[in-house]
């Protein structure tokens, strides 16, 4: 599978595991993002974050939840993606009362597709880590905005500024 560049990136055509909370119960579904967007009248904001329950990742997820209605009014669904397990996502959603869906990409297939795993320097040691990134697709599944190495705090408001007409 070829890795897309920012110029030719499209929604993937393979199943991913999504976790959602609905009326106090968790729903786990294998969905195809390309088909999901094709079958709705909404665009998609797909954002990648390193790890559940870490400060920056929590800030970002809570901000997306806070602004969920704003994004909905603009015609977008929001899905967060990390390499955490389904169980970790359930705890993260419960602990922070998140109202966004999360994808468990423990096999890194989606992360590799979007090329968000990069070498990082952590305390002088080189490691591979997930680079905080966001990709915005319109209702036709076409990429309209992408940002890598983004700063978590305040990102949702900056993104709203980009997306508002």
C-alpha positions, -999 to 999 in steps of 0.1 A, spaced: 0 0 0 15 33 -11 17 61 14 -2 92 2 14 126 1 -5 156 13 -13 164 -23 -29 131 -32 -42 118 1 -76 103 1 -97 84 26 -86 48 30 -107 20 16 -102 -6 44 -119 -13 77 -109 4 110 -122 -2 145 -142 27 159 -153 32 195 -184 53 205 -204 58 236 -242 58 231 -266 61 260 -241 48 285 -230 18 264 -200 14 241 -204 5 205 -174 -10 186 -178 -11 148 -155 -19 120 -161 9 95 -147 20 62 -140 57 63 -143 62 26 -177 45 26 -188 63 57 -183 97 41 -198 86 8 -230 75 27 -235 107 47 -239 144 39 -210 153 61 -173 159 58 -148 143 82 -122 157 105 -97 129 112 -72 138 139 -43 117 151 -30 120 187 -2 101 205 -19 86 236 -51 85 256 -51 103 290 -20 124 284 -22 161 290 -21 174 254 -42 146 240 -68 151 267 -69 188 261 -74 182 224 -102 156 228 -120 178 254 -118 208 231 -132 188 202 -161 177 224 -167 213 236 -169 225 200 -188 194 186 -219 215 178 -198 241 160 -183 214 138 -216 198 133 -232 230 121 -203 233 96 -211 198 84 -183 177 99 -180 146 119 -149 143 141 -130 111 148 -98 109 168 -72 82 161 -45 67 183 -27 34 186 -44 28 220 -66 -2 225 -104 -3 224 -104 -7 262 -81 23 266 -105 44 244 -135 34 265 -117 46 297 -106 78 280 -141 85 268 -156 78 302 -131 97 323 -133 129 303 -170 126 291 -160 127 255 -187 128 228 -165 121 198 -157 88 183 -122 73 185 -104 48 163 -82 21 178 -54 17 154 -33 -7 174 -19 -23 143 -9 12 130 -24 5 96 -42 39 95 -12 57 110 10 43 83 -15 51 56 -15 88 67 23 87 74 20 101 109 46 78 126 79 97 126 112 96 144 111 119 175 138 130 199 125 122 234 149 133 261 179 128 239 168 94 226 154 88 191 122 69 191 93 64 167 62 82 177 28 94 164 30 130 152 -2 150 162 -19 157 129 -53 165 114 -69 159 80 -101 175 69 -122 159 41 -152 174 24 -185 155 17 -169 142 -15 -141 126 5 -116 151 -9 -88 165 14 -94 202 20 -70 208 48 -41 190 65 -17 199 93 11 179 109 30 187 140 1 207 154 -1 221 189 -30 206 208 -41 235 230 -64 258 210 -63 238 178 -100 233 175 -106 271 176 -79 276 150 -94 249 128 -129 264 132 -114 297 120 -101 279 89 -134 261 82 -159 289 88 -170 306 56 
